[in-house]
């Protein structure tokens, strides 16, 4: 029998993964490092539960953002708004065609979220170190395999 991981432990682990494998960018930061107005905007849209903590966000503008909480991945992109429970995330990846089109690893900005029982979702995020930190956070979430 596995012991459930607390929201605070998940938050600390994901922030550690983010900082060790990438880091902050212009639009991608730990939630607490975002401007106050951005935090308020995201909290209003996300409607987090009492047990859920905001961890990390990419916020380019009100139409293009990603918020990772201790329970879900929330997306506002060209495809509309989505709320994806951690348990639905099978993997996060990118493809060779995007790598070639981007012109190099540090220019990559498109992640593919592979969901367990639904079509994959492509998400455009910030390139550079922030891309790799966010990618590794999503891969870590997929590895949790929460019910």
TAMO-V816812 format. One record per residue. N is the residue number from 1. OMEGA is omega in radians with two decimals (* if undefined). Layout:
N/OMEGA, N/OMEGA
This chain:
1/-3.13, 2/3.11, 3/-3.14, 4/3.12, 5/-3.12, 6/3.11, 7/3.14, 8/3.11, 9/3.09, 10/3.13, 11/-3.12, 12/-3.13, 13/-3.12, 14/3.10, 15/3.08, 16/3.10, 17/-3.12, 18/-3.08, 19/-3.11, 20/-3.06, 21/-3.12, 22/3.10, 23/-3.08, 24/3.04, 25/3.10, 26/-3.05, 27/-3.07, 28/-3.07, 29/2.91, 30/-3.04, 31/-3.09, 32/3.12, 33/3.10, 34/3.04, 35/-3.10, 36/-3.11, 37/3.13, 38/3.11, 39/-3.14, 40/3.13, 41/-3.11, 42/3.13, 43/3.11, 44/-3.11, 45/-3.02, 46/-3.10, 47/-3.12, 48/3.07, 49/-3.12, 50/-3.10, 51/-3.00, 52/3.13, 53/3.04, 54/-3.06, 55/-2.92, 56/3.12, 57/2.89, 58/-3.14, 59/3.09, 60/3.09, 61/-3.08, 62/3.13, 63/-3.06, 64/3.12, 65/3.07, 66/3.05, 67/3.06, 68/3.07, 69/3.12, 70/3.12, 71/-3.00, 72/2.97, 73/-3.12, 74/-3.05, 75/2.91, 76/-3.11, 77/-3.12, 78/-3.12, 79/-3.14, 80/-3.12, 81/3.08, 82/3.00, 83/-3.04, 84/3.06, 85/3.13, 86/-3.06, 87/3.13, 88/-3.09, 89/3.11, 90/-3.10, 91/2.99, 92/-3.05, 93/2.97, 94/-3.10, 95/-3.09, 96/3.14, 97/3.11, 98/3.11, 99/-3.14, 100/-3.13, 101/-3.12, 102/3.11, 103/3.11, 104/-3.06, 105/-3.06, 106/3.08, 107/-3.13, 108/-3.12, 109/-3.08, 110/3.06, 111/3.07, 112/3.07, 113/3.12, 114/-3.09, 115/-3.07, 116/-3.02, 117/-3.11, 118/3.11, 119/3.07, 120/3.10, 121/3.04, 122/-3.07, 123/3.07, 124/-3.12, 125/-3.11, 126/3.09, 127/3.06, 128/-3.11, 129/-3.12, 130/3.10, 131/-3.09, 132/3.07, 133/3.13, 134/3.12, 135/-3.13, 136/3.05, 137/3.14, 138/3.09, 139/3.08, 140/3.10, 141/3.13, 142/-3.11, 143/-3.13, 144/3.11, 145/3.12, 146/3.11, 147/*
